Amino acid sequence: MRTFLLAFTLLAMAPTLAQDGDRLHRRWVGTHSGGSLHFDFYGDTLLVVNDRFAVNYRATRDSIVVMGDTTFAVSYWFALDRMLIRTAQDEVITLSEQTSLARPLHGRWRGSPLGWTDREVELVLSRGGSARWRATPGGGWSQGEWDRVTRMITFTWLPDSVVWSGQYDPTGNALLFEDAPPGAGILVLRRVFR
């Protein structure tokens, strides 16, 4: 009878454990020591705010161990739609989920237009609305500005005020352009993490 109750209890808990694991793999934001703290889970990698490279991590039902630019171990749990983490210093930090569409776009993006076989486009978006792009290898940088309204992104390249319009695909984490740069056809840029 005890074996049956134990097996029944484990089976009843299994969906909860799977849900928590799935729930962990999102973007979580909060504050710690007067600064922002982001955990951005992408499949088998994790981005931690201000790190240059994605870190390796191991997550269990109640703990996360991170190794990379930043190295730490925390325990975590969920309460009232928040993820709470406890640090080694016994501090509790509350993190809220941030949707894919709300993710910041600043960083480096790369991809090849469909009409190009030997070159790529590299795009760098900076905080504050400045941007630059170039064709690689060997292309010079063009400077400009960018602005985002939900999924639509508009770039204005100086000094000629050439305008590119594109879309952000939050599911694929990609920027999609049609005929930008001019004559390139369809361009899909993906975020570069390393």
C-alpha positions in Angstrom: 0.0 0.0 0.0 2.8 2.4 0.8 4.5 1.8 -2.5 1.2 2.6 -4.2 0.8 5.9 -2.3 4.4 6.9 -3.0 3.9 6.1 -6.8 0.6 8.0 -6.8 2.2 11.0 -5.1 5.1 11.1 -7.5 2.8 10.8 -10.5 0.6 13.6 -9.1 3.7 15.8 -8.7 5.2 15.1 -12.1 3.0 17.6 -14.0 3.9 20.4 -11.5 7.6 19.7 -11.9 7.3 19.8 -15.7 5.3 23.0 -15.5 7.9 24.7 -13.3 10.7 23.6 -15.7 8.8 25.0 -18.6 7.9 28.2 -16.7 11.6 28.8 -15.9 12.6 29.0 -19.5 11.5 32.6 -20.1 12.8 36.1 -19.6 12.8 37.2 -15.9 13.6 40.7 -14.8 14.2 42.4 -11.4 16.6 44.5 -9.5 19.5 43.6 -7.3 22.1 45.8 -5.6 20.7 49.0 -7.2 20.9 47.6 -10.7 18.8 45.5 -13.1 19.0 41.8 -13.1 17.8 39.8 -16.2 17.7 36.0 -16.7 17.0 35.4 -20.3 16.7 31.6 -21.0 17.2 30.5 -24.7 17.0 26.7 -24.9 20.2 25.4 -23.4 21.8 28.8 -22.8 21.1 31.6 -20.4 21.9 35.3 -20.8 22.5 37.3 -17.6 22.3 41.1 -17.9 25.7 42.8 -18.7 27.4 39.5 -19.6 29.1 39.5 -23.0 28.5 35.8 -23.7 25.7 33.4 -22.9 26.5 31.3 -19.9 26.2 27.6 -19.2 23.7 26.6 -16.6 22.2 23.7 -14.8 18.7 23.9 -13.4 16.9 21.5 -11.1 13.4 21.7 -9.7 14.6 24.2 -7.1 18.1 25.5 -8.0 20.1 27.1 -10.8 23.9 26.9 -11.1 25.4 29.3 -13.6 29.0 29.2 -15.0 30.5 31.8 -17.4 31.2 35.5 -17.3 29.0 35.4 -14.2 29.1 32.4 -11.9 26.6 31.8 -9.1 24.2 29.3 -7.5 20.8 30.2 -6.3 17.6 28.4 -5.2 14.4 29.5 -6.8 10.6 29.0 -6.5 7.5 30.6 -8.0 4.8 32.6 -6.1 2.0 34.9 -7.4 3.3 34.9 -11.0 6.8 35.8 -9.8 10.1 33.9 -9.7 11.9 34.4 -6.4 15.6 33.5 -6.0 17.6 33.1 -2.9 21.3 34.0 -3.2 24.2 32.5 -1.3 24.1 35.6 0.9 20.5 34.7 1.9 19.0 37.6 -0.1 15.6 37.0 -1.8 15.2 38.7 -5.2 11.8 38.9 -6.9 11.8 38.6 -10.7 8.8 39.3 -13.0 8.3 37.6 -16.4 8.9 39.8 -19.4 7.2 38.8 -22.6 9.1 38.1 -25.9 7.7 41.3 -27.5 9.0 43.4 -24.6 12.6 42.1 -25.0 15.1 44.9 -25.7 16.5 44.8 -29.2 19.9 46.4 -28.6 22.9 44.3 -29.6 24.4 42.7 -32.7 22.4 41.2 -35.5 23.6 39.3 -38.6 22.2 37.6 -41.7 22.4 37.3 -45.4 19.9 38.7 -47.9 18.4 36.0 -50.1 20.0 37.5 -53.2 23.6 37.5 -51.7 25.7 34.4 -51.5 29.1 35.6 -50.3 28.2 38.5 -48.0 26.3 39.2 -44.8 24.8 42.3 -43.3 25.8 43.2 -39.7 23.6 45.5 -37.7 24.4 47.0 -34.3 21.5 48.5 -32.3 22.5 50.7 -29.3 20.5 51.8 -26.4 19.2 55.3 -26.9 18.2 54.8 -30.5 21.5 54.9 -32.4 22.4 52.2 -34.9 25.0 51.2 -37.5 25.3 48.7 -40.2 27.7 47.3 -42.8 28.0 44.6 -45.4 30.7 42.1 -44.4 33.4 41.3 -45.2 35.1 44.7 -45.6 32.2 47.1 -45.8 32.3 50.4 -44.0 29.9 51.4 -41.3 26.8 53.5 -42.0 25.5 55.4 -39.0 21.9 56.1 -38.2 19.0 56.0 -35.8 16.3 53.4 -35.0 12.8 53.6 -33.5 10.5 50.8 -32.5 6.7 50.7 -32.2 5.8 47.3 -31.0 6.9 44.9 -33.8 7.6 47.6 -36.4 11.2 49.1 -36.5 12.2 52.1 -38.6 15.8 52.9 -39.3 17.0 56.3 -40.8 20.5 56.1 -42.2 22.6 59.3 -42.3 23.6 61.5 -44.1 21.0 60.7 -46.9 18.1 59.9 -44.6 17.6 56.5 -46.3 14.8 54.7 -44.5 14.5 51.0 -43.8 11.3 49.5 -42.3 11.3 46.1 -40.7 9.5 43.8 -38.3 10.7 42.2 -35.1 9.7 38.5 -34.9 9.6 37.8 -31.1 9.1 34.1 -31.5 12.1 33.6 -33.8 14.0 36.4 -32.2 14.7 37.8 -35.7 14.5 41.1 -37.6 12.8 40.9 -41.0 13.3 43.4 -43.8 12.1 43.5 -47.4 14.5 45.2 -49.9 16.8 46.6 -47.2 19.5 47.4 -48.1 18.0 48.5 -51.4 18.3 45.7 -54.0 18.9 43.0 -51.4 15.5 41.4 -51.5 14.4 39.7 -48.3 16.7 40.0 -45.3 16.5 38.1 -42.0 18.8 39.1 -39.2 19.4 37.0 -36.1 20.8 38.2 -32.8 24.4 37.3 -32.3 25.1 36.3 -28.7 28.8 35.2 -29.0 
